[in-house]
Amino acid sequence: MRTVVYVSGTFDLFHRNHLKMIEYGAGLGDTLIVGVSTDELVCTYKKPPSVPFEERIAIIEALKYPDVVIPQRSLEHSERVKDLNIDIFVVGDDWRGKYDYLRDLGVQVFYFPYGAGVSSSNLKTKIYNQYKKLVDEADVHQNPEVK
């Protein structure tokens, strides 16, 4: 019998930890399904993604690891687990404990450890701070004398 693995994520500002989590999920079973959170879903629990859903899902579809890529419209996965016969569920460890209820349905749940300091939120903050510094430095200059 084939083992079905489901990897869940927003995958905003795609980075190497996203790739590692998807690669890890692929190594756990025979069929890898990746669920990409829609913009509407993400907005229910944090600020909107920087990259629109259509682009985020296209990036994941272009990877070699997923067999199937689907929109994820809910954080509740009981029905999805049943409908897709999911055996293993993988999500980032920033969601630790949130999906333990899936174990009652016979699903193995793995909270993938993110690398230190690498996340879409951290990248957004770093980009903002670097941009602000550039603007601040550009605004502090002497005006040339006009004759």
Steps between C-alpha positions, in 0.01 A plus 500: 500500500625846409573756772344842436679802647342845526721807546318815607619858462461855380836501318521880486837640386611146419829415673724201571313390813183468293693284256650290781156434650356392164804282431468347848133425438584334169742268679234379746272325253401406148261779401558863598211745506585862580224730623562870436297735720282744307530873560156500664605229746828670590318827570296326772807461722769747383577778252444424129780318319744711300477262205147436364354149523513436123874562498568303819315194373675525161839497674410186697360330186833563324696304761600139430382359835119542513278254318196720554468865608164624627352817652463490876191694611475391864723436800274211601618187321282213628293474181800549272683219679202268446430608141863462386595202720788696652735293714754768594453874558799740494495865603756749635578483871359849550164310503616253768204336672236650266453178301539240772126423462584328168678225695156390625418428133808277465714763330867546588566871558845650451586856601794588276767710674572822320859614478604774736380840385369394158131567453285710270418730792868550580578561132224764479635678807856492365392634159297778664788599731753503215266709283430744784874541558556573129221759499625662821854522361376635166297770673800623702710694253588858425322670219730616224542871460303638209640794308 
